[in-house]
Amino acid sequence: MRDAYIVTSIRTPGCRRGKGAFKDTRPEDLLSFILSAAIEKTENLEKKDVEDLMIGCSFPEAEQGLNIGRIAARMADFPVETTGATVNRFCSSGLEAIALASLRVMAGWSDVVIGGGLESMTYVPMGGNLPRPHPEFTRKGAQVYTSMGITAENVANRYNVSREAQDEFAYQSQMKAAEAKHKGWFKELVPTPATRYVIREDNTFKRETFLQDYDDGIRETTTLEGLANLRPVFAANGSVTAGNSSQMTDGAAVSIIMSEDKVKEFGLKPIAKFKYYTTIGCQPDEMGVGPRYAIPKLMKLAGMDIKDIGLFEINEAFASQALYSIRELGIEMDKVNLHGGAIALGHPLGCTGAKLCATLLNNMRQRSQKYGVESMCIGGGMGAAALFELCD
Ligand SMILES: CC(C)(COP(=O)(O)OP(=O)(O)OC[C@H]1O[C@@H](n2cnc3c(N)ncnc32)[C@H](O)[C@@H]1OP(=O)(O)O)[C@@H](O)C(=O)NCCC(=O)NCCS
């Protein structure tokens, strides 16, 4: 098999669902912008050189439906020959899309492919606009439809992850993100045009565009006391709160992947190789344990040990499940989510896998870490994990 090289990996800011900077920005605009930005940032590459786009989306309907991969490519003025697809594996959709794009290059089927992800949780709610669980199947298989918040409560209860531990983890996520924002460490973030509607004196609305250049979910004034005072949101006597859950967020992210021949032809300096990717199932009603099983499976596939890995991006769907997975695997906390995670920065479902890839590669480069792992749990009861190797 050939090597798959990631030459560019970027993201929009992540902004709060319904309240944040992208609440009036259509998802197609976010994605087509970040696609064009990725091409602009890749020296000598033109849109015509890209053969295909794989785009992750967890609820691909309404404004982000109708095969958003193809629509965004057309909106971004890729030539008609450039194809596009939508990929869905819920929270790992963006990573799945990057894996599929990489596989095409590795197999020799394509030379330049984009993998990415998108979700506007403002425009399309989690669960979709018209969820319709199968009436007969729900009698025996209701677990697969369990609310994500309840799965987080189940992990906390079954594996003794205390409220205090969850809040401490959430606090650290907020503090790391706040520091990274102030020190300008989010190099993978591209300031992104956003839409707002301003009311005129005559009560009509004027559409304006402004540039959003930061993740607006970070709460830098977070305190442990403040977190401790929040009420559980999913179960009466539970421990999962708005403060120790991932935020619902809007955002998009993409990576450009190419063969060695194309890297040379365009005279590029690749960031990393996409080495391995794997998924594994677990009980749907405790889907958060996913990384606990996906990461060891990935290590076995790569013939490596967790200790060989310099940096991890483990999605913080909830503090309970991220903490459980990190603890069980004995991962050193100072190797995980250097700039904070989804508790502070948001979890735009189908975008997250592509967003964490951009963050991980940026951090691997900054810290000269050769191996990085990205992992997440997935609704329905799954885990996913991928290994990246930094190029010299
Ligand atoms: C938990 C959840 C229901 C909370 O939703 P929400 O009420 O809209 O959350 P918000 O971020 O607006 O926070 C609500 C309030 O909690 C408080 N709060 C949140 N984070 C806080 C913090 N770090 N410190 C102190 N207070 C905090 C604030 O009072 C906030 O209100 P404000 O925004 O007006 O200040 C929602 O974020 C959620 O469902 N998350 C999980 C999403 C999910 O399941 N994803 C898939 C995973 S697999």
The ligand as an SDF file (V2000), in Angstrom:
LIG
                    3D

 48 50  0  0  0  0  0  0  0  0999 V2000
  -25.6620   19.3140   28.8000 C   0  0  0  0  0  0  0  0  0  0  0  0
  -26.5050   20.1380   27.8470 C   0  0  0  0  0  0  0  0  0  0  0  0
  -27.9480   19.6230   27.8370 C   0  0  0  0  0  0  0  0  0  0  0  0
  -26.5010   21.5930   28.3310 C   0  0  0  0  0  0  0  0  0  0  0  0
  -27.1660   22.3710   27.3960 O   0  0  0  0  0  0  0  0  0  0  0  0
  -27.3890   23.9230   27.6390 P   0  0  0  0  0  0  0  0  0  0  0  0
  -28.2980   24.1160   28.8090 O   0  0  0  0  0  0  0  0  0  0  0  0
  -27.8080   24.5280   26.3360 O   0  0  0  0  0  0  0  0  0  0  0  0
  -25.9010   24.3330   28.0060 O   0  0  0  0  0  0  0  0  0  0  0  0
  -25.2140   25.7240   28.1630 P   0  0  0  0  0  0  0  0  0  0  0  0
  -23.8110   25.5620   27.7010 O   0  0  0  0  0  0  0  0  0  0  0  0
  -26.0390   26.7880   27.5470 O   0  0  0  0  0  0  0  0  0  0  0  0
  -25.1510   25.9130   29.7370 O   0  0  0  0  0  0  0  0  0  0  0  0
  -26.3400   26.1280   30.5040 C   0  0  0  0  0  0  0  0  0  0  0  0
  -25.9880   26.8680   31.7580 C   0  0  0  0  0  0  0  0  0  0  0  0
  -25.1460   26.0720   32.5830 O   0  0  0  0  0  0  0  0  0  0  0  0
  -24.2130   26.9080   33.2450 C   0  0  0  0  0  0  0  0  0  0  0  0
  -22.8440   26.4940   32.8900 N   0  0  0  0  0  0  0  0  0  0  0  0
  -22.4220   25.7910   31.8210 C   0  0  0  0  0  0  0  0  0  0  0  0
  -21.0880   25.6080   31.8660 N   0  0  0  0  0  0  0  0  0  0  0  0
  -20.6570   26.2060   32.9830 C   0  0  0  0  0  0  0  0  0  0  0  0
  -19.3980   26.3540   33.5950 C   0  0  0  0  0  0  0  0  0  0  0  0
  -18.2700   25.8490   33.0490 N   0  0  0  0  0  0  0  0  0  0  0  0
  -19.3180   27.0200   34.7790 N   0  0  0  0  0  0  0  0  0  0  0  0
  -20.4270   27.5350   35.3480 C   0  0  0  0  0  0  0  0  0  0  0  0
  -21.6580   27.4410   34.8020 N   0  0  0  0  0  0  0  0  0  0  0  0
  -21.7770   26.7750   33.6460 C   0  0  0  0  0  0  0  0  0  0  0  0
  -24.5050   28.3360   32.8280 C   0  0  0  0  0  0  0  0  0  0  0  0
  -25.4050   28.8980   33.7390 O   0  0  0  0  0  0  0  0  0  0  0  0
  -25.2000   28.1400   31.5010 C   0  0  0  0  0  0  0  0  0  0  0  0
  -26.0550   29.1790   31.1950 O   0  0  0  0  0  0  0  0  0  0  0  0
  -25.5020   30.4790   30.3490 P   0  0  0  0  0  0  0  0  0  0  0  0
  -25.0100   29.9570   29.0220 O   0  0  0  0  0  0  0  0  0  0  0  0
  -26.7270   31.3270   30.2010 O   0  0  0  0  0  0  0  0  0  0  0  0
  -24.4110   31.0820   31.1510 O   0  0  0  0  0  0  0  0  0  0  0  0
  -25.9490   20.0840   26.4060 C   0  0  0  0  0  0  0  0  0  0  0  0
  -24.7490   20.8040   26.3360 O   0  0  0  0  0  0  0  0  0  0  0  0
  -25.7340   18.6700   25.9420 C   0  0  0  0  0  0  0  0  0  0  0  0
  -26.6790   17.9350   25.7090 O   0  0  0  0  0  0  0  0  0  0  0  0
  -24.4570   18.2710   25.7790 N   0  0  0  0  0  0  0  0  0  0  0  0
  -24.1240   16.9460   25.3160 C   0  0  0  0  0  0  0  0  0  0  0  0
  -24.3100   16.8520   23.8310 C   0  0  0  0  0  0  0  0  0  0  0  0
  -24.1750   15.4340   23.3390 C   0  0  0  0  0  0  0  0  0  0  0  0
  -24.8360   14.5290   23.8300 O   0  0  0  0  0  0  0  0  0  0  0  0
  -23.3260   15.2240   22.3400 N   0  0  0  0  0  0  0  0  0  0  0  0
  -23.0570   13.9280   21.8290 C   0  0  0  0  0  0  0  0  0  0  0  0
  -22.1570   13.2050   22.7390 C   0  0  0  0  0  0  0  0  0  0  0  0
  -21.8750   11.5810   22.2220 S   0  0  0  0  0  0  0  0  0  0  0  0
  1  2  1  0
  2  3  1  0
  2  4  1  0
  2 36  1  0
  4  5  1  0
  5  6  1  0
  6  7  2  0
  6  8  1  0
  6  9  1  0
  9 10  1  0
 10 11  2  0
 10 12  1  0
 10 13  1  0
 13 14  1  0
 14 15  1  0
 15 16  1  0
 15 30  1  0
 16 17  1  0
 17 18  1  0
 17 28  1  0
 18 19  1  0
 18 27  1  0
 19 20  2  0
 20 21  1  0
 21 22  1  0
 21 27  2  0
 22 23  1  0
 22 24  2  0
 24 25  1  0
 25 26  2  0
 26 27  1  0
 28 29  1  0
 28 30  1  0
 30 31  1  0
 31 32  1  0
 32 33  2  0
 32 34  1  0
 32 35  1  0
 36 37  1  0
 36 38  1  0
 38 39  2  0
 38 40  1  0
 40 41  1  0
 41 42  1  0
 42 43  1  0
 43 44  2  0
 43 45  1  0
 45 46  1  0
 46 47  1  0
 47 48  1  0
M  END
$$$$
